[in-house]
Amino acid sequence: MRVVTYILIALLLLLQYPLWLGKGSWLKVWDMGKQVEAQKQTNEQTLKRNAALDAEVRDLKRGTDAIEERARSELGMVKQGEVFFQVVGGEGAATASGVVAATPPTAKIK
Protein backbone atom coordinates (compact mmCIF):
# COMPACT_ATOMS: atom_id res chain seq x y z
CA MET A 1 0.00 0.00 0.00
CA ARG A 2 2.88 2.35 0.78
CA VAL A 3 4.36 1.89 -2.69
CA VAL A 4 1.06 2.83 -4.34
CA THR A 5 0.89 5.98 -2.23
CA TYR A 6 4.41 7.02 -3.23
CA ILE A 7 3.66 6.35 -6.88
CA LEU A 8 0.48 8.45 -6.72
CA ILE A 9 2.34 11.30 -4.99
CA ALA A 10 5.07 11.16 -7.63
CA LEU A 11 2.46 11.24 -10.43
CA LEU A 12 0.71 14.17 -8.77
CA LEU A 13 4.00 16.09 -8.56
CA LEU A 14 4.80 15.29 -12.19
CA LEU A 15 1.39 16.62 -13.24
CA GLN A 16 1.79 19.78 -11.16
CA TYR A 17 5.24 20.67 -12.55
CA PRO A 18 4.01 22.05 -15.92
CA LEU A 19 1.27 24.01 -14.16
CA TRP A 20 3.69 25.92 -11.90
CA LEU A 21 7.08 25.80 -13.67
CA GLY A 22 6.48 24.71 -17.28
CA LYS A 23 6.22 26.61 -20.56
CA GLY A 24 2.73 28.03 -19.96
CA SER A 25 2.88 28.12 -16.16
CA TRP A 26 0.95 30.42 -13.88
CA LEU A 27 4.14 32.26 -12.94
CA LYS A 28 4.93 33.06 -16.59
CA VAL A 29 1.34 34.14 -17.23
CA TRP A 30 1.50 36.46 -14.21
CA ASP A 31 4.83 37.92 -15.38
CA MET A 32 3.49 38.40 -18.90
CA GLY A 33 0.47 40.25 -17.47
CA LYS A 34 2.80 42.69 -15.74
CA GLN A 35 4.71 43.23 -19.00
CA VAL A 36 1.44 43.89 -20.84
CA GLU A 37 0.43 46.53 -18.28
CA ALA A 38 3.82 48.25 -18.56
CA GLN A 39 3.53 48.28 -22.35
CA LYS A 40 0.01 49.73 -22.13
CA GLN A 41 1.34 52.62 -20.04
CA THR A 42 4.15 53.22 -22.53
CA ASN A 43 1.65 53.17 -25.39
CA GLU A 44 -0.60 55.65 -23.59
CA GLN A 45 2.30 58.08 -23.08
CA THR A 46 3.29 57.72 -26.73
CA LEU A 47 -0.28 58.37 -27.87
CA LYS A 48 -0.41 61.57 -25.80
CA ARG A 49 2.91 62.75 -27.24
CA ASN A 50 1.77 61.93 -30.76
CA ALA A 51 -1.50 63.81 -30.25
CA ALA A 52 0.39 66.89 -29.06
CA LEU A 53 2.73 66.73 -32.05
CA ASP A 54 -0.20 66.24 -34.41
CA ALA A 55 -1.96 69.30 -32.97
CA GLU A 56 1.19 71.34 -33.38
CA VAL A 57 1.62 70.23 -37.00
CA ARG A 58 -2.02 71.06 -37.79
CA ASP A 59 -1.61 74.46 -36.14
CA LEU A 60 1.53 75.18 -38.15
CA LYS A 61 -0.16 74.13 -41.40
CA ARG A 62 -3.36 76.13 -40.86
CA GLY A 63 -2.35 79.58 -39.78
CA THR A 64 0.54 81.92 -39.36
CA ASP A 65 -0.11 82.57 -35.66
CA ALA A 66 1.85 79.54 -34.50
CA ILE A 67 4.69 80.28 -36.91
CA GLU A 68 4.78 83.90 -35.76
CA GLU A 69 4.79 82.84 -32.11
CA ARG A 70 7.71 80.48 -32.70
CA ALA A 71 9.64 83.08 -34.65
CA ARG A 72 9.18 85.60 -31.84
CA SER A 73 9.99 83.28 -28.92
CA GLU A 74 12.68 81.02 -30.38
CA LEU A 75 14.35 83.24 -32.95
CA GLY A 76 13.75 86.69 -31.43
CA MET A 77 12.19 88.03 -34.63
CA VAL A 78 10.11 91.20 -34.78
CA LYS A 79 7.50 92.24 -37.35
CA GLN A 80 8.37 94.94 -39.81
CA GLY A 81 7.44 98.32 -38.37
CA GLU A 82 7.53 97.14 -34.73
CA VAL A 83 9.94 98.30 -32.08
CA PHE A 84 11.43 95.79 -29.66
CA PHE A 85 12.06 96.92 -26.09
CA GLN A 86 14.17 94.92 -23.66
CA VAL A 87 14.15 96.03 -20.04
CA VAL A 88 17.13 94.86 -17.99
CA GLY A 89 16.73 94.76 -14.21
CA GLY A 90 12.94 94.74 -14.32
CA GLU A 91 10.41 92.12 -13.28
CA GLY A 92 11.63 89.45 -15.70
CA ALA A 93 12.82 85.93 -15.17
CA ALA A 94 16.46 85.47 -14.19
CA THR A 95 18.58 83.74 -16.80
CA ALA A 96 21.37 81.25 -16.16
CA SER A 97 23.99 84.01 -16.26
CA GLY A 98 22.19 85.99 -13.60
CA VAL A 99 21.04 88.77 -15.94
CA VAL A 100 17.39 89.65 -15.60
CA ALA A 101 15.59 90.45 -18.84
CA ALA A 102 11.96 91.21 -19.52
CA THR A 103 10.31 91.78 -22.86
CA PRO A 104 7.13 93.83 -22.62
CA PRO A 105 4.58 93.65 -25.43
CA THR A 106 5.92 95.18 -28.59
CA ALA A 107 4.56 98.50 -29.75
CA LYS A 108 3.74 99.27 -33.34
CA ILE A 109 5.09 102.45 -34.91
CA LYS A 110 2.67 104.22 -37.16
C-alpha positions in Angstrom: 0.0 0.0 0.0 2.9 2.3 0.8 4.4 1.9 -2.7 1.1 2.8 -4.3 0.9 6.0 -2.2 4.4 7.0 -3.2 3.7 6.3 -6.9 0.5 8.4 -6.7 2.3 11.3 -5.0 5.1 11.2 -7.6 2.5 11.2 -10.4 0.7 14.2 -8.8 4.0 16.1 -8.6 4.8 15.3 -12.2 1.4 16.6 -13.2 1.8 19.8 -11.2 5.2 20.7 -12.5 4.0 22.0 -15.9 1.3 24.0 -14.2 3.7 25.9 -11.9 7.1 25.8 -13.7 6.5 24.7 -17.3 6.2 26.6 -20.6 2.7 28.0 -20.0 2.9 28.1 -16.2 1.0 30.4 -13.9 4.1 32.3 -12.9 4.9 33.1 -16.6 1.3 34.1 -17.2 1.5 36.5 -14.2 4.8 37.9 -15.4 3.5 38.4 -18.9 0.5 40.2 -17.5 2.8 42.7 -15.7 4.7 43.2 -19.0 1.4 43.9 -20.8 0.4 46.5 -18.3 3.8 48.3 -18.6 3.5 48.3 -22.4 0.0 49.7 -22.1 1.3 52.6 -20.0 4.1 53.2 -22.5 1.6 53.2 -25.4 -0.6 55.7 -23.6 2.3 58.1 -23.1 3.3 57.7 -26.7 -0.3 58.4 -27.9 -0.4 61.6 -25.8 2.9 62.7 -27.2 1.8 61.9 -30.8 -1.5 63.8 -30.3 0.4 66.9 -29.1 2.7 66.7 -32.0 -0.2 66.2 -34.4 -2.0 69.3 -33.0 1.2 71.3 -33.4 1.6 70.2 -37.0 -2.0 71.1 -37.8 -1.6 74.5 -36.1 1.5 75.2 -38.1 -0.2 74.1 -41.4 -3.4 76.1 -40.9 -2.3 79.6 -39.8 0.5 81.9 -39.4 -0.1 82.6 -35.7 1.9 79.5 -34.5 4.7 80.3 -36.9 4.8 83.9 -35.8 4.8 82.8 -32.1 7.7 80.5 -32.7 9.6 83.1 -34.7 9.2 85.6 -31.8 10.0 83.3 -28.9 12.7 81.0 -30.4 14.4 83.2 -33.0 13.8 86.7 -31.4 12.2 88.0 -34.6 10.1 91.2 -34.8 7.5 92.2 -37.4 8.4 94.9 -39.8 7.4 98.3 -38.4 7.5 97.1 -34.7 9.9 98.3 -32.1 11.4 95.8 -29.7 12.1 96.9 -26.1 14.2 94.9 -23.7 14.2 96.0 -20.0 17.1 94.9 -18.0 16.7 94.8 -14.2 12.9 94.7 -14.3 10.4 92.1 -13.3 11.6 89.5 -15.7 12.8 85.9 -15.2 16.5 85.5 -14.2 18.6 83.7 -16.8 21.4 81.3 -16.2 24.0 84.0 -16.3 22.2 86.0 -13.6 21.0 88.8 -15.9 17.4 89.7 -15.6 15.6 90.4 -18.8 12.0 91.2 -19.5 10.3 91.8 -22.9 7.1 93.8 -22.6 4.6 93.6 -25.4 5.9 95.2 -28.6 4.6 98.5 -29.7 3.7 99.3 -33.3 5.1 102.4 -34.9 2.7 104.2 -37.2 
